[in-house]
Amino acid sequence: MDILTKQPTILWVDDDVDDLMMIGHVLHDMGQKVNVMEAGNGKEALELLQELHDQEQSPCLIVLDLNMPGMDGKQALQYIRSQNHFKTIPLVVFTTSDREADIAFCKQFNVPLFTKPIDYKSLKKTMGNILGFCKSLEPLNIENQ
């Protein structure tokens, strides 16, 4: 059975279920037709990526939190970028961290870092920017969001 639907799929990796729920609300409000696969840590994300790869499928985008239990986002990012069959998938980091060390880490891998906003309007704008990395989605007019 195929994992992916006909809609573009984003692999969203975050251990905070409240954040995942809020992202779902934002995507709905924005009218985005996208399948979101969720993973609670880096290990789960890598298992999903491998399963997709085995089915000759891949997400249009990976959104990765840095601070998670078990395999964190930094470890997952390093692994993903070291694998030929995963390293071309667009990836962004979406985290609460704004530490210089985390920003430098992401720059090392040429991965944009977005800091999680605290209000809904800012979250919608940030989501519009993040979704722009998924080439399978229609461009968004985030000014009117």
Order of alpha helices (4+ residues) and beta strands (2+ residues): beta-alpha-beta-alpha-beta-alpha-beta-alpha-beta-alpha
